Amino acid sequence: MMGYDLAAWLNLGLRWLHVLTGVCWIGASFYFVWLDNHLVAPETPEEGVKGELWAVHGGGFYQARKFLVAPPRMPAHLHWFMWEAYTTWLSGFALLIVIYYLGADIYLIDPAKLALTPGQAIGLSLAFILGGLAVYEGLCRTPLAKTPALFGAVWFAALTFDAWAQTRIFSDRAAFIQIGATIGTVMVGNVFLVIIPNQRKSVAAMLAGLPVDPRLGAAGRLRSVQNNYMTLPVIFLMISNHYAIITSHPLNWLLLAMLAAAGVSVRHFFMLLHRGVVRHDFLFYGFLLFFGASVIATWGKPAIGVAPVGKASFAQAQAIVQTHCVMCHSPAPTHKGFTAPPANVELDTPAHIQAFAPRVYDMAVARRAMPLGNETHMTDAERATLGAWIQSGAKLN
């Protein structure tokens, strides 16, 4: 079909599916952790029932009960919560392929950090993601697993080191997505490798008339709680590409760690609140970490890093923009990876160049985030010339 842009529609469809199923998965995770923490002793004691909860929603009353191990008989209809997790991961990995693997030379590789071929970059990407899962599963099989707080601290430190390493190998944007993919893979691994298999073993035991091992449910609950603490950091990583102030900063790995810790602290506040424990200090810690990250990002704002030039004319600036920017930032981009100007920034006319001069300075000069992966090999001298024209007032004459 003439004019049909398969890549753009595939990108849109997968991204929409990923967000939709992610909302369903995280929503279910939040609800069941909330439910588990709000159970109270049944009004009418019933053998084997750990607790119950009455709730009203949408005009109706609901009663939820949790059994200590398993109900006395298998219900006719049993709902399994797994496809939300699986579809979120599958759609996310498909997006990783469509954007970062098929476009590895643009989105995944930063030649200024490490000169990689697309094949090498993709191989390293998969190694980091699967390696992260292997490290997590290895930690779960150590005595650390018996001390949740210590386990969480060690796992957080491992992810922070992972972020430091990947921001020195891949493009800044890709490194953040990589960490998100690693955490997402660990979370779906908890569902696929532990939670669902343990539930299947419990059901099989019931059908065979055998006692259900309570350790199966306990292990599943532990992995579910661990997933719960990882949700807010992974949501931030999903939207991180919108914030070059973080991804393009020299200390981007540290900013990521601080913002992730803020998310964990806020989530812990709600986990305690579910059990009737009010600890506003954890909200304050989250705010303090967030504010601290903003201060570091501003205080440590990257400099141009090249020798400034005295003066630069608009003609010089326009020539640089024409060479390095217009193929993407125009009403009809000629770059194969775009069908519309990214962030609606158009640099095809003098008026547009002048209007978006502050954005150009921030992204192309100060942060060096553009061109993506420096695909067009913009030189330091060109960045300095462009910066000099903008700092002198971005005049067209």
N, C-alpha and C positions, 0 to 999 in steps of 0.2 A: 504494500500500500504506500503510495507516494506521500512523503511528508510525515509518515508515522514514526515518531521517535520512541523506539522500543526501550532504550536505556533510561530515558526520563520517566516513562510510565512504570517501568519495572522498579526504579528507585522509589517513586512515590508509593506504589502499591506495597512494596516490602516495608518501607518506613512506617506507613500507616498501620500495617498488620503488626509490626514490631511494637509500636506504641500501644495499640489496642490490647494485644495479648499481655504485654507487660503490665498494663493497668489491671487487667484481670488477675494476673498472678500475684502481684504485690498486694492488691486489694484483698484477695483471699488470704494471703499470708498475714496481713495486718489483722484481719477479722478473727482468724482462728487463734492467734496469739492473744488478742484482746479477750476472746471468749474463754480461753483456757485460764486466763488470769482473773476472770470475773465469776467463776463457778463458786457456788455456795452449797452447803449441805442440803440435800433434798428435803422439802417440807414433809414428805412422807418417805421415811427411810426405805430404801430398796436394796436388796443384796447385790453387791457388785458395782453399785453406782457410786462414783467418786464425788460428783457434784452436778448441779443443774443451774440453768439460767432462764429466767423468764424475761421476755423482751416484747416491746410493741413497735411495729413499724408498718408504714403503709396502710394503716387502718386495721391491722390484724395482730393477734397475739401469738407468740411463738414460745415453745418450750424446748430447750436444748439440754441434753444430758450427756455426761461423759462417764464411761465405764472404767473401772480400775484397770482392767486388762482387755476384756472383750464381753459382748453381750452373751446371755445364755444360749441364744440361738441366732443363726444367720438370718438377717432380714431379707425380704424378697427383693428389695431394691437398695443397692448400696452405691452411692456416688463416689467416684474417685477423682481427686483433684491432682491431675498430672499434666493434662494436655495444655493448660495455660502456660506451664513452665516449659514444656517441650517446644511449643509453637513459638514462644518468645525467643528461645535460644536459636531455633532453626531459622526464623526470619532474621534475627540479628546476624547470624553467621552468613546468611545469604547476602545481606547488606554489606558485610565486610568483604565478601568476594566481589560483588558488583562495583563497589566504590574503591576499596583500598587494594584489592588484588588485581582486578582488571585495569585499574588506573594506578598501579604501583609506582610508576615513574613520576607521577604527579603528586599523589596523596601519601604514599607510604615512605618513599625514599627522600632523604635530604642529603644530597651529595656533599654538602659542607660538613656533615657529621661523619658519614661513612659512605664510601663509593660502593654501592651494591648493585647487582643486576636485579631485575624484578624477581627472578627465581630465588635468588639468595634472600631477598627481603621477605618474600612470602614464607620461605622455609624458616627464617628466624622468627617471624610472626607466629607461626604455628608452634614452634618450639617453646616460645615464651608462654603461650596460652596453655598448652598441654603441660609444660613444666610447672606452671603455677598450680594446676590441678594436682599434679603429682606431689608437690611440696605440701599442699593442704592435706591431702589424704595421708601423707606420711606423718604429719603432725597429729592427725586424728588418731593415729595408732601408737602414740607415745603417751607416757604418764601425764603429759600436759593436758590431755583431753579431760582428765578428772578435775582440773582446776580451770573453769571457764574463763575467769578474768585473766589468768596468766596465759592461757591458750590464745585468747583474743589479742593480747599485747604482742605475743610472738608473731602471730599471723599478720597483724598490722605492720610490724617492723619488716616482715618479709615483703609485704606489698609495697612499702615505702622504698625499700632497696630496689625492688622490681621497677618502680616508677623512675628512680634515679638512673638505672641502667638503660631503660628503654628510651628515655628522653635524650640519651646520648647516642642512640643508634638510629631511631626513626624520626620522621618529621614530628614537630611538636604536636600537631593535631592528631596524628596517627598514634603517637605514644599514649595519649590520654584514652583514645578509643581502645587501644590494646589492653590497657589496665582494666577498662570497663568490660572488655570481652573476657579477660581472665576471671574477674570476679563473677560475671554472669555464668561462665562455664563451671566454676566451683559451685555456684548456687544450684544450677540444674543438675550437676553431678550429685549433690546431696539428695535431690529428688530421685534421680534415676538409679543411683548406686546404693542408696540406703533406705530412704523413706518408703518408696513404692515396693521394693523387694521385701522389706520387713512387713509391710502391710499384707503382701501376698502370702508370706509365710504364716501370718496370723490367721488369715482367712482359710488357708489350706489346713491348718491344724484344727480349726473349728469344724470344717466340713468332714474331717476324718475322725471327729469326736475326741481329739487329743487336747490336753491343756495347752493354752497359749503362753509362750515364754514372755514374761513382762519386760525383759530386757529389750525385746524388739521394739516395743512402743517407746520405751525410754530413749533408745538410741535415735529413733525417728524424731522425737520431740526435740532432742538436743540439736540435731542438724537443722530443724525448722527454726529454732531460736537463733542459731548462728546465721542462717539466711536472713532473718529479720533484721539483724544488726547491719547487714551489708546492703540493705535496700537503699537507704538514703545516699551513701557514697556512690552507688552505681547509677542512681538517677542523675546525680550531678555530672558524672562522667558522660552520660548520654547527651547532655546539653552543653558540655564544656567547649565544643568547637565554636560556640557563639561568643566566647569570651577570650579574645586574644590577649587581653591584659593579664590573663593567667597562663594560658598555654604557651605564649611566646616569651614569657619572662625567663631570665637566666636561672631563677630558682623555682621554676614551674613545678618540679617534683616536691619541693617543700610546701608550696602553696596548696598543691593537691592533697598532701598529707594533712595539712591543717584543716582544710575544708572537709575532708573525709572524717577527721576526728570530730569536727563540729557536728556533722550529721550523726555520728555514733552517739555523741553525748546527748543530743536532742532525742534520739530514739530511746536511749536509756531512761530519760526522764519519763517518757510515756509508758515504757515497760513497767517502771516502778509505780506510776500513777494507776495503772490497771489493777495493781494489787493494793491500792489504797495508801501508798506511800508517796507523799508530796515532797519532792526534792527540787525546788526551784534553782538550786545551785547548778544543777546540770544544764538547765537552760542558759544560765549565765556563762558557764564554761563554753557552751556552744557559741554564744554571742562573742565571747572574748576571743575564741579561735578564729571566728569569721572576721572580726574587726582586726585582729592581728595580721591575718592574711592580707587584708586590704591595705594596711599600713606598710607591710613589707613590699607589696606590689607597687605601691606609690613611691615609697622611699628608695627602693632599689630599681626604679624604672630604668630600663636599659638605655644607654646613651647611643648616639649614632655610631660611634666606634670608628669613624673615619675622619681624616683631616678635613675640616670645613673649607669650602672655597669662599672667596671674597664676595663675588656677586654672580648671579646667574640670570639669564633672560628667560622670558616665557618661551621663546623659540627653542631654547635648549631643553627646558622642562618638557615641552610638548613632544619633542623628538624622542625623549626617553619614554614618555608615556605611550607613544605610538609603537615603540619597539617592544615594550614589556607588558603593557596593560590592556590595550584596546582589543586584543583578540578575545578577551573574556569580558571586559567591562564596556560593552556596547549594546545597543538595542537588539542586535542580531549577532551574537558572538560567533566567531569563526573557529574557535577552539573546539575540538571534538568532544570535550567533556562537559560543555555547557550549552544550554539552549536559551538561557536568559542571563542577564548580568548578575553575578553573585552579589547578594545583599542590596540589590537594586542600585548599585553604584555604576554610573555610566560616565565614561571618560572620553567620549568620542568627539566632543566639541570643546572649544576654549571655555565657554561658559560652564560646562559641566566639570572640566578640570579645575577651574577656579572654585566652584561651589564645593567640590569634594576634596579640596586641597588639605584640610585638617586630617581627614580620614587617610588620605594618601601618605601624609607625613607619618602618622601613627603606625600604619601597617607596613609601608614599604621602606621608610627611612629609620624610624626609631626602633621598631620591633623586628624588622626584616622578615615579617611573616608572609609578605608578598614579594614577587610571584610565588605561588605554591611550589615548594620544593626548589625554588629558584630555577625553575625549568628553563627560563630564557637567559639565565646567567647574567643577571643584573650585577654590575660591578660596584665596588665601594665608591669609586669616583662618581658613578652615575647617581648613586643614592645621595652622596654629598651635594652634588649639583642640584638635584631635585629638592633636597632639604633647604639649600641656600635660597632657592627661588621662593619657596613657601615661607620661610622665616623672614624674608624681606618684604612680605606683604602679599605674595601671590598675585602680582599685578600682570595685566595682559599686555601692557605696552613697555 
